[in-house]
Amino acid sequence: MSTKVKNTLIILVIFIGILLSAGFYSFVIQKSKIKDKEKRIKDLKLFQLDTEALTRQLVSFQKRVAELDSVLANRKYNIPYKFSQAGFFDFVNQVSYSFSNNSFVNVEFDENETSANFNIYNYTVSGTAEFGDLDRLIYAIEESKQLKKISEMGLSNNVKVDKDGTPHFLVNYKFKVKVYYSLSDRFFVKDIRENPLIPNPAYDFFYPLIRNEIPANVDHLLDVQTAQLLALIPDGAFLSDASGNTYLLWEGDQVYLGFLTNIDYQNSVVNFVLNKGGIIENISLKLGKEKK
């Protein structure tokens, strides 16, 4: 065999080896990589949207979120998402900000309860307050948008008398409060609005019908029980008290413990109505003497 033929066969064998190696690399080694790339391209094409389509989709989602928020916000009560333990202290401070000087509130944290769907903070609320302030506090807790409930309440009456003798009929109170919250944002409301927290006027059943404490005459009004009718004039009645102080009064004017109700010019009599610790008394003063 000639040298030329040998060289040709060697080159042919090398060429065939190169083809087999290239085919093995392309169709065996790279086949899995090609399939992965093709799958990736296919997935990307499925989510390939233009800007207008994305904008329409965003608007649709925003509308749906607003609808869900509206449904949740229109509920009377909501269980808040990740409510802070200090949040209830802030709530009570806001409610009690306008209370009178005779009212105060103490809040103590007791414990935290956990359950499958929600958790509960337990607090003890106690103090002394005027009945109207206590009524507002209880109403605000029970009617708050973020769910809170009162339990185990105890009430008792209390009388505070100022240095000038003015009595204040107060209420001692102590009750438990459960504050609900959730660790899930399923019911989360973005822009939550608090419920109206002002109650309707309520009768103070702790205010005694008959009272031993009579408020002092701090406004220096006419004390009818020691007063004397001096004269009647067309515009009113001229009176004096035991200390010699004189007063010119008209119908409807306030006196100590009551009001001037009527001036009888024909009989020269002035009529008063007084509230003596729950006992209503009518007193008439005549020129020169008192008539009951």
Contacts in CASP RR format, 6 or more apart in sequence:
PFRMAT RR
TARGET T0000
AUTHOR 0000-0000-0000
METHOD contacts of the structure
MODEL  1
MSTKVKNTLIILVIFIGILLSAGFYSFVIQKSKIKDKEKRIKDLKLFQLD
TEALTRQLVSFQKRVAELDSVLANRKYNIPYKFSQAGFFDFVNQVSYSFS
NNSFVNVEFDENETSANFNIYNYTVSGTAEFGDLDRLIYAIEESKQLKKI
SEMGLSNNVKVDKDGTPHFLVNYKFKVKVYYSLSDRFFVKDIRENPLIPN
PAYDFFYPLIRNEIPANVDHLLDVQTAQLLALIPDGAFLSDASGNTYLLW
EGDQVYLGFLTNIDYQNSVVNFVLNKGGIIENISLKLGKEKK
49 57 0 8 1.000
69 189 0 8 1.000
69 190 0 8 1.000
69 191 0 8 1.000
72 78 0 8 1.000
72 187 0 8 1.000
72 188 0 8 1.000
72 189 0 8 1.000
73 189 0 8 1.000
73 191 0 8 1.000
73 192 0 8 1.000
73 193 0 8 1.000
76 145 0 8 1.000
76 195 0 8 1.000
77 144 0 8 1.000
77 145 0 8 1.000
77 146 0 8 1.000
77 147 0 8 1.000
78 145 0 8 1.000
78 146 0 8 1.000
78 147 0 8 1.000
78 187 0 8 1.000
78 189 0 8 1.000
78 192 0 8 1.000
79 118 0 8 1.000
79 146 0 8 1.000
79 147 0 8 1.000
79 180 0 8 1.000
79 181 0 8 1.000
79 182 0 8 1.000
79 187 0 8 1.000
80 146 0 8 1.000
80 147 0 8 1.000
80 180 0 8 1.000
80 181 0 8 1.000
80 182 0 8 1.000
80 192 0 8 1.000
81 181 0 8 1.000
81 182 0 8 1.000
81 183 0 8 1.000
81 184 0 8 1.000
81 185 0 8 1.000
81 187 0 8 1.000
81 188 0 8 1.000
82 181 0 8 1.000
82 182 0 8 1.000
82 183 0 8 1.000
83 121 0 8 1.000
83 146 0 8 1.000
83 179 0 8 1.000
83 180 0 8 1.000
83 181 0 8 1.000
85 109 0 8 1.000
85 112 0 8 1.000
85 121 0 8 1.000
88 107 0 8 1.000
88 121 0 8 1.000
88 123 0 8 1.000
88 148 0 8 1.000
88 177 0 8 1.000
88 179 0 8 1.000
89 107 0 8 1.000
91 140 0 8 1.000
91 144 0 8 1.000
92 105 0 8 1.000
92 107 0 8 1.000
92 125 0 8 1.000
92 137 0 8 1.000
95 136 0 8 1.000
95 137 0 8 1.000
95 140 0 8 1.000
95 141 0 8 1.000
95 197 0 8 1.000
96 103 0 8 1.000
96 104 0 8 1.000
96 105 0 8 1.000
96 133 0 8 1.000
96 137 0 8 1.000
99 105 0 8 1.000
99 129 0 8 1.000
99 130 0 8 1.000
99 133 0 8 1.000
99 136 0 8 1.000
100 130 0 8 1.000
100 133 0 8 1.000
102 128 0 8 1.000
102 129 0 8 1.000
102 130 0 8 1.000
102 160 0 8 1.000
102 168 0 8 1.000
102 170 0 8 1.000
103 128 0 8 1.000
103 129 0 8 1.000
103 130 0 8 1.000
103 133 0 8 1.000
103 134 0 8 1.000
103 170 0 8 1.000
104 127 0 8 1.000
104 128 0 8 1.000
104 129 0 8 1.000
105 125 0 8 1.000
105 126 0 8 1.000
105 127 0 8 1.000
105 129 0 8 1.000
105 137 0 8 1.000
106 125 0 8 1.000
106 126 0 8 1.000
106 127 0 8 1.000
107 123 0 8 1.000
107 124 0 8 1.000
107 125 0 8 1.000
108 123 0 8 1.000
108 124 0 8 1.000
108 125 0 8 1.000
108 126 0 8 1.000
109 121 0 8 1.000
109 122 0 8 1.000
109 123 0 8 1.000
110 122 0 8 1.000
110 123 0 8 1.000
110 124 0 8 1.000
110 176 0 8 1.000
111 122 0 8 1.000
112 119 0 8 1.000
112 120 0 8 1.000
112 121 0 8 1.000
112 122 0 8 1.000
113 119 0 8 1.000
113 120 0 8 1.000
113 122 0 8 1.000
114 120 0 8 1.000
117 182 0 8 1.000
118 180 0 8 1.000
118 181 0 8 1.000
118 182 0 8 1.000
119 180 0 8 1.000
119 181 0 8 1.000
119 182 0 8 1.000
119 183 0 8 1.000
120 178 0 8 1.000
120 179 0 8 1.000
120 180 0 8 1.000
120 181 0 8 1.000
121 178 0 8 1.000
121 179 0 8 1.000
121 181 0 8 1.000
122 176 0 8 1.000
122 177 0 8 1.000
122 178 0 8 1.000
122 179 0 8 1.000
123 176 0 8 1.000
123 177 0 8 1.000
123 179 0 8 1.000
124 174 0 8 1.000
124 175 0 8 1.000
124 176 0 8 1.000
124 177 0 8 1.000
125 137 0 8 1.000
125 141 0 8 1.000
125 173 0 8 1.000
125 174 0 8 1.000
125 175 0 8 1.000
125 176 0 8 1.000
125 177 0 8 1.000
126 173 0 8 1.000
126 174 0 8 1.000
126 175 0 8 1.000
127 172 0 8 1.000
127 173 0 8 1.000
127 174 0 8 1.000
128 158 0 8 1.000
128 170 0 8 1.000
128 171 0 8 1.000
128 172 0 8 1.000
128 173 0 8 1.000
129 137 0 8 1.000
129 170 0 8 1.000
129 171 0 8 1.000
129 173 0 8 1.000
130 168 0 8 1.000
130 169 0 8 1.000
130 170 0 8 1.000
130 171 0 8 1.000
131 169 0 8 1.000
131 170 0 8 1.000
131 171 0 8 1.000
131 202 0 8 1.000
131 204 0 8 1.000
131 205 0 8 1.000
131 206 0 8 1.000
131 207 0 8 1.000
132 202 0 8 1.000
132 204 0 8 1.000
134 171 0 8 1.000
134 173 0 8 1.000
135 199 0 8 1.000
135 202 0 8 1.000
136 197 0 8 1.000
136 198 0 8 1.000
136 199 0 8 1.000
138 150 0 8 1.000
139 197 0 8 1.000
139 198 0 8 1.000
139 199 0 8 1.000
140 197 0 8 1.000
141 148 0 8 1.000
141 150 0 8 1.000
141 177 0 8 1.000
142 148 0 8 1.000
142 149 0 8 1.000
142 150 0 8 1.000
143 195 0 8 1.000
143 196 0 8 1.000
143 197 0 8 1.000
144 194 0 8 1.000
144 195 0 8 1.000
144 197 0 8 1.000
145 192 0 8 1.000
145 193 0 8 1.000
145 194 0 8 1.000
145 195 0 8 1.000
146 179 0 8 1.000
146 180 0 8 1.000
146 181 0 8 1.000
146 192 0 8 1.000
147 179 0 8 1.000
147 180 0 8 1.000
148 177 0 8 1.000
148 178 0 8 1.000
148 179 0 8 1.000
148 180 0 8 1.000
149 177 0 8 1.000
149 178 0 8 1.000
149 180 0 8 1.000
150 175 0 8 1.000
150 176 0 8 1.000
150 177 0 8 1.000
151 175 0 8 1.000
151 176 0 8 1.000
151 177 0 8 1.000
151 178 0 8 1.000
152 175 0 8 1.000
152 176 0 8 1.000
153 173 0 8 1.000
153 174 0 8 1.000
153 175 0 8 1.000
153 176 0 8 1.000
154 173 0 8 1.000
154 174 0 8 1.000
154 175 0 8 1.000
155 171 0 8 1.000
155 172 0 8 1.000
155 173 0 8 1.000
155 206 0 8 1.000
156 171 0 8 1.000
156 172 0 8 1.000
157 169 0 8 1.000
157 170 0 8 1.000
157 171 0 8 1.000
157 172 0 8 1.000
157 206 0 8 1.000
157 208 0 8 1.000
158 169 0 8 1.000
158 170 0 8 1.000
158 171 0 8 1.000
158 172 0 8 1.000
159 167 0 8 1.000
159 168 0 8 1.000
159 169 0 8 1.000
159 170 0 8 1.000
159 213 0 8 1.000
160 167 0 8 1.000
160 168 0 8 1.000
160 170 0 8 1.000
161 167 0 8 1.000
161 168 0 8 1.000
161 213 0 8 1.000
162 168 0 8 1.000
164 216 0 8 1.000
164 218 0 8 1.000
165 213 0 8 1.000
165 215 0 8 1.000
165 216 0 8 1.000
166 215 0 8 1.000
166 216 0 8 1.000
166 218 0 8 1.000
167 211 0 8 1.000
167 213 0 8 1.000
167 214 0 8 1.000
167 215 0 8 1.000
169 204 0 8 1.000
169 206 0 8 1.000
169 207 0 8 1.000
169 208 0 8 1.000
169 211 0 8 1.000
170 206 0 8 1.000
171 206 0 8 1.000
209 278 0 8 1.000
210 277 0 8 1.000
210 278 0 8 1.000
210 279 0 8 1.000
211 277 0 8 1.000
211 278 0 8 1.000
212 277 0 8 1.000
213 277 0 8 1.000
214 257 0 8 1.000
214 276 0 8 1.000
214 277 0 8 1.000
215 257 0 8 1.000
217 223 0 8 1.000
217 256 0 8 1.000
220 245 0 8 1.000
221 254 0 8 1.000
221 255 0 8 1.000
221 256 0 8 1.000
222 239 0 8 1.000
222 241 0 8 1.000
222 245 0 8 1.000
222 247 0 8 1.000
222 249 0 8 1.000
222 255 0 8 1.000
222 256 0 8 1.000
223 241 0 8 1.000
223 242 0 8 1.000
223 255 0 8 1.000
223 256 0 8 1.000
224 255 0 8 1.000
224 256 0 8 1.000
224 257 0 8 1.000
224 258 0 8 1.000
224 272 0 8 1.000
224 274 0 8 1.000
224 283 0 8 1.000
224 285 0 8 1.000
225 274 0 8 1.000
225 283 0 8 1.000
226 241 0 8 1.000
226 242 0 8 1.000
227 239 0 8 1.000
227 240 0 8 1.000
227 241 0 8 1.000
227 242 0 8 1.000
227 247 0 8 1.000
227 285 0 8 1.000
228 239 0 8 1.000
228 240 0 8 1.000
228 241 0 8 1.000
228 285 0 8 1.000
228 288 0 8 1.000
228 290 0 8 1.000
229 237 0 8 1.000
229 238 0 8 1.000
229 239 0 8 1.000
229 268 0 8 1.000
229 270 0 8 1.000
229 285 0 8 1.000
229 286 0 8 1.000
229 287 0 8 1.000
229 288 0 8 1.000
230 238 0 8 1.000
230 239 0 8 1.000
230 240 0 8 1.000
230 246 0 8 1.000
230 287 0 8 1.000
231 237 0 8 1.000
231 238 0 8 1.000
231 287 0 8 1.000
232 238 0 8 1.000
232 263 0 8 1.000
232 265 0 8 1.000
232 268 0 8 1.000
232 270 0 8 1.000
232 287 0 8 1.000
233 248 0 8 1.000
235 248 0 8 1.000
235 250 0 8 1.000
236 248 0 8 1.000
236 249 0 8 1.000
236 250 0 8 1.000
236 251 0 8 1.000
236 263 0 8 1.000
237 248 0 8 1.000
237 249 0 8 1.000
237 250 0 8 1.000
237 260 0 8 1.000
237 263 0 8 1.000
237 270 0 8 1.000
238 246 0 8 1.000
238 247 0 8 1.000
238 248 0 8 1.000
239 246 0 8 1.000
239 247 0 8 1.000
239 248 0 8 1.000
239 249 0 8 1.000
239 270 0 8 1.000
239 285 0 8 1.000
240 246 0 8 1.000
240 247 0 8 1.000
241 247 0 8 1.000
249 255 0 8 1.000
249 260 0 8 1.000
249 270 0 8 1.000
250 260 0 8 1.000
250 263 0 8 1.000
251 260 0 8 1.000
251 261 0 8 1.000
251 262 0 8 1.000
251 263 0 8 1.000
252 259 0 8 1.000
252 260 0 8 1.000
252 261 0 8 1.000
253 259 0 8 1.000
253 260 0 8 1.000
254 260 0 8 1.000
255 272 0 8 1.000
255 274 0 8 1.000
257 274 0 8 1.000
257 275 0 8 1.000
257 276 0 8 1.000
258 272 0 8 1.000
258 273 0 8 1.000
258 274 0 8 1.000
258 275 0 8 1.000
259 272 0 8 1.000
259 273 0 8 1.000
260 270 0 8 1.000
260 271 0 8 1.000
260 272 0 8 1.000
261 271 0 8 1.000
261 272 0 8 1.000
261 273 0 8 1.000
262 270 0 8 1.000
262 271 0 8 1.000
263 269 0 8 1.000
263 270 0 8 1.000
263 271 0 8 1.000
264 270 0 8 1.000
264 271 0 8 1.000
267 286 0 8 1.000
268 286 0 8 1.000
268 287 0 8 1.000
269 284 0 8 1.000
269 285 0 8 1.000
269 286 0 8 1.000
269 291 0 8 1.000
270 284 0 8 1.000
270 285 0 8 1.000
270 286 0 8 1.000
271 282 0 8 1.000
271 283 0 8 1.000
271 284 0 8 1.000
272 282 0 8 1.000
272 283 0 8 1.000
272 284 0 8 1.000
272 285 0 8 1.000
273 280 0 8 1.000
273 281 0 8 1.000
273 282 0 8 1.000
273 283 0 8 1.000
274 280 0 8 1.000
274 281 0 8 1.000
274 282 0 8 1.000
274 283 0 8 1.000
275 281 0 8 1.000
281 292 0 8 1.000
282 292 0 8 1.000
283 290 0 8 1.000
283 292 0 8 1.000
284 290 0 8 1.000
284 291 0 8 1.000
284 292 0 8 1.000
285 291 0 8 1.000
END
